[in-house]
Amino acid sequence: MTESLYYTDAYLREFDAVVTAVEGNAVTLDRTAFYPGGGGQPSDAGTLAAGGTTWPMTRARKAGDVVWHELAGDPLAAGTTVHGVLDWDRRYRLMRTHTALHILCGVVWRDYGAQVTGGNMEPGRGRLDFEFESMRQELVREIEEKINIEVAAARPIAARILPRAEAFQIPDLIRTKINLLPPELTEVRTVEIAGLDLQADGGTHVANTSEVGRIRVADYKSKGRINKRIELAIEEAEHD
């Protein structure tokens, strides 16, 4: 089992771990800060280092209770202690992008009652599909103004892990048209933007909406009779 450090500290950039298994050019670790992808958020990238040698970590992926780390180059041996370093620019842009999508989801749910039918993201850009019958430019500009008001409101963001039964007592916990949480999941991680949005989510987020920076609606389109897509882009931001 891999301890998921990214669940409890999204700002962790470096960590030490031990290789627990090797399969081809991929290794599992006893603990990792590399997010393995999921919920529309891509995998992290970075490096693993040991004994003066550094391996590019090109992709992390989850398989059951373990996270596999795909490496470029000859594989490490089981039992090796390694030092992992995240590609922080990529991760932080994904954190800001993911939070921007939650702000959009929270505003659309609060003000228009539309459920999410799909979504995806890359660093700096993402999209959500909603159950809207129509999507006009006036509505899109109104939504853009509202989401940037929430950014400026500097709302704190917190993640919690709850027993499944307790989590499902939260009203509107699932904002997607289809409940994607597998029935065997005994604990549910929630992400809350104070005063705006609370939903089940397994990805990484910034600690405050102000970190997202200005959000621009880059495009919008119809994907069906009651399925409309809003694409977002975030401006570049300085960070430590």
Buried (B, 14 or more C-beta within 10 A) or exposed (E): EBBBBBBEEBBBBEBEBEBBEBEEBBBBBBBBBBBBBBBBBBBBBBBBBBEEEBBEBBBBBBEEEBBBBBBEEEBBEEEBEBEBBBBBEBBBBBBBBBBBBBBBBBBBBEEEEBBBBBBBBBBBBBBBBBBBEEBEEEBBEBBBEBBBEBBEBEBEBEBEEBEBEEBBEBEEBBBBBEEEBEEEEEEBBBBBBBEBBBBBBBBBBBBBBBBBBBBBBEEBEEBEEEBBBBBBBBEEBEEE
